[in-house]
Amino acid sequence: MAKALTELFRATIERELRELQKLSDEAAAVRPNGEGSWSPKEELGHLIDSAANNHMRFVRGALDGVYRGPGYAQNDWVTLHGYQEMLWNDLISTWLSYNRLLVRVVANVPENRLAADCFIGGNETPATLAFVIEDYVLHMQHHIDHLLGRERVTEYPSQVAAAARAQAF
C-alpha cells in the first residue's frame, strides 16, 4: 500500500509540473471568477499550505501511530502568505520541493502505520493515515485540474464523503 501511494504521489507531481510550467506569470495572476475567487497563484499557494498541514499529519501518524490536530483556515492562510504577489515560477518551485519531500516521507511510512487513526479538526471520527495520504494527493490533483481550467476536475475521497453527508441530511 505504501509503495502504491508513493508512486501515485510521485507520478502526480512529476506529470503536473510540466503543465504548471506552461502557464505564464500573467495568466497565473488572473482571478477567473472575479475578486472573491483565487487566482492560479493563490490556488497553488493553497496547495503549499495543504502540504505544510499534511506534513505534520503524515509524520505524526507514522511516528506516533495516531494524529490529533487542527484543521486550518485556508482562505486566511492564502491571504497571509500573499501568494498573489509572488512569481509563478517561485510558487511552482516551492510546491515541487515541498511535495518531493512529502513523497520521501510517504515512501518511509511503515506499512503498519498506514492504519494509524488521524483526527483532524473537530472531527471525532478518525480517518486512516492511508486515507489522509490518498485524499491529499487527489485533493492536489483536484486543485491543479481546476487552476489549469481542465474540463474534468478530479474528485477526492473527502469531497465525495462530504457530498454524501450533505445528501443524507
Beta strands, then each sheet from edge to edge (+ up, - down):
strand 1: 66-69
strand 2: 117-120
strand 3: 127-128
sheet 1: 1+ 2+ 3-
end
